[in-house]
Amino acid sequence: MIQWRTVQQVEADLVALRASAERAGCALACLFSSSDEFEAAVIKARRAAGMFRPVRKRRPLRAGVLTLILAAVFLML
């Protein structure tokens, strides 16, 4: 059975189709203007998740003193 549509119904469908196409285009748009912004956002999200730990400072003097103490203990035995 053929459905007859009025001009107003066809125009309303076209307007709805255009609006849907615009929303779809916005949904596919990238939130970042460059890859640098994207990478910065990825790193920020990973830091917030605790993936990157802060770098610990090495203490060479402490390690050297501990090595000397262990060497002295070993030589005394």
N, C-alpha and C positions, 0 to 999 in steps of 0.2 A: 504494500500500500504506500502510496506517495504522500508525503507530508508537505503541505503548502506552507511556506513561511512568508511573513510580511517583510517589507523593506526595513521596518524598524527592528524586527528580530535579527535580520542579517547584519544590520549596522551595529546592533548591541553585541552580537557575537564577534564582529571584527574589532570593536573597541576592547572587548575582554581579551581577545587574542593578542592585540598589541600590548596591553598592560602585562599580560603573562610573559610575553617575549622580553619586555623591559626588565621585569623582575628576574627572569632567568639570566639575562645579561649581567645584572648587578651581582647575582649570586656567583657567577663564574669569574668576576673581576678579582684580581689579586689585591690583598690588603696592603702589600708592601710595594713601594715605588722602585726599589732596587734589591738586588741580591744581598747587598751589605745589610740592609735593614732586616731582611729575612734571617740571615745568619746571626745577627745580634739578638733577634727575638728568640731564636732557637737556643742560643747559649744562655740567655736570661732564664728561659723556662727550665733548662737543665740545671742551672745553678739553684733555682728555687726548689727543684726536686731533690737537691742534695747530691747531684752526680759529681760535681767538682768540689773536692775538699780544698781548704786553704793550704798553701804550700808552707810546710814547716821549715823554719830556719835551722840550719845545721850549726852545731856548736863544736868547732874543731878543737878548741882548748879542752873541753870536757871529754871528748873522745880520746885526745892525746893523754890526758892525765889518767883516764881509766886504763888505757893500754899500758902505761908505765907501771901502774899499780899491779896489774895482772902479770906483767913480765917480772916484776920484783918478787911477787908471791911464787911464781914458777921457779925462779932461780934459787929461792930459799929452800925449796923442797929437795 
